[in-house]
Amino acid sequence: MSFRFIEDHRDTYPVRLMCAVLEVSPAGYYAWRERPVSARVTTSAVLLAAIRQVHQDSGGRYGSPRVHAALRMQGRGASRGRIERLMHRHGIRAIMASPRRVRTTDSRHGLPIAPNL
């Protein structure tokens, strides 16, 4: 997190100054910059693209259980928890149906009304 902040603001402030303020080593920051992207991040990006596609194909109606089932049908192996986590982190939510109002009385009828005794 702090390395990302330093990367974003390195044109404005000196790197060594930001490292001192954030209490991280400059060597750690430069090592972070040169480190390749991990396999987990790469597979998560591919999985996220598939999640977005399934969610879009469903018209935004599918939540994580249905997205998980659709991805399993496609042959993509990922746990439902991981799919939930990715969907939550990126703001992908199912469109919920509005709750139906229970109606117990039909006041629009032509029947005679009993007198109020």
N, C-alpha and C positions, 0 to 999 in steps of 0.2 A: 504494500500500500504506500509506504513512504517512498520507495524507489520509483513508483509510478508518478508520485507528486513531483519528485526531483526531475524526472524525465520531462514532465509537462512544463515545468517552470525553469528549465536550465538556460533558456535564452534571456530570461529576465534577471536571474540571480546567479551568483557563482555556485558551482557544484559543491565545492568544499565548505562554503558557508552554510548551505542548506543541509549538508551532511552533519555538520556540527550542531545545528539547531535541532535537527530531528534525531540526533544521537545515533547515527549509523556511520559505518566506515566508508570512505570513498572507494576503497578497494572492493567492498561488498557491492556498492552501486555499480561499478564498472564490470564486475563479474556478472551481475544480474543482467546488464545490457548485452553482454556477449553470449549468455546462456541461450541455447536453442529452445524452441517451444517444445514442451513435453508432449509425449504421446497421448496422455490423458486429455490435455487441452485440445489437441487436434481431433481426437475421436469425439469429444464433446461438441465441437463445432459442427462436425458432420452430422451427429445425432440431433443437434438443435435445428439444423436445416431440414432434416426429415420430420421432426416434430412440427415445425412451422408449416410444412407442406401438408401433412395430415390434418392439422388444425384448420388450415385454409380450405382444404377440400371438403371438410365437414361443415363449412360455413360458420366456423367458430363455435360449434355446438359441443365438440368433444372435449372432455376433461382428461385428466391423466389416465384413468382406467381404460377408457376407450382408445386413447392415443396409444397406450401400451399394447392393447390387443391388436390394433391396426398395424403397428410396427412389427409385432410378432408374426402377423400374417405375411408381412413382406420379407420375413427372414432376418430382421435386425434384432440382435440380442442385446437387450438392456433391461435392467430391473425397473420395476414401476417406481421405486423410490428415487432412482436417478432421474427418471423422466419427470416426476413430480418436482424435484429440486430444480431442474433446468427450466421447467415451465414457470415455476414461482419466481426464480431469479430474473427471468426475462419478461415477466409480466404477461404471460400467455394464460388466459383464463377462458373457461367455457362460458357461453352466454346462458344465463339461467332464465328459465321461464318464470314469469311473474306469478306469484301465488294467486290461486283462484279464490274468489270471494264466495263463501258459502251462503246460499240463499235458502232460507227456511220458510219464507212467507211469500206468496204471490199476491200482491195487492192489486194487480191489474187484471181483474176478472169481472164478468158481468153478472155474477151470482148475487142474490140478495144478502144484505149485511144484517146480522142479528142485532136487535136493539141492545143498547148499553143499559143494563139493569143495575 
